Amino acid sequence: VEIIGRGANDVRPSHEMAGLWQQMLIILAVLSLGIGNIVAVAQTNLKRMLAYSTISQVGFVLLGLTGVYGGEGFPPSHEAFGNALFYMISYVLTTLGTFGLIQFLAREGFEAEEISDFAGLARRSPWLAGVMMLLMFSLAGIPPLVGFYAKLAVLKSVVAAGYTWLAVYAVLMSLIGAFYYIRVVKVMFFDKIEDDADIVVDGQARTLMAINGVAVLLLGLLPGPLMALCVAAIRSAWHLG
């Protein structure tokens, strides 16, 4: 039990407090997924699109936390905490690669911020376009990339906690998210080239981007070790606390 209020006589079972926090997390997750995805669709600036999509990605992290507690009689789930941590790691990895690629494409007088700035990138630099495609598909949650497994793990936690409707809502919002991520890929591979200037990326930058792209793919194909590490870290922190 937890002692809450002004005196020791005001006692409330801990599962009630967990339920209150869970409802708050659900509300925040629903709002984050809805607002982030809907506003991101209207963006033509890639950085702003990614910023608003971050709101929706945070919504998925909150979904993972709602799956931590399934109600009275259900102990807190280390796996649900681990899923949320795995999701955060996969998102940070993918987003760092995306912003890194935008920075590599920028040059004096050209910031490479608009989605239209990536038109025809596949013909100018197939290698960079391929890496960007992997990153966008991962953010959209397309298999077999790490973003897909991260979303799937979180949704499993939500369903296991008894919130099937919330998982369905998250899937619908993810479909909206997939639209604006795939739009970037469409622009790179099918739109007319608007800037035919040479793309100069040094060897170190190419190596970093290659490592990032390979990690996004490998962690999607073999997520087990990192997931186990996340769950172990949560268990360790739980016992230390």
Salt bridges, closest charged atoms under 4 A:
GLU16 OE1 - ARG12 NE 3.74
GLU72 OE2 - HIS15 NE2 3.53
GLU79 OE2 - ARG235 NH2 2.76
GLU113 OE2 - LYS47 NZ 3.39
ASP191 OD1 - LYS186 NZ 2.92
ASP195 OD2 - ARG107 NH2 2.82
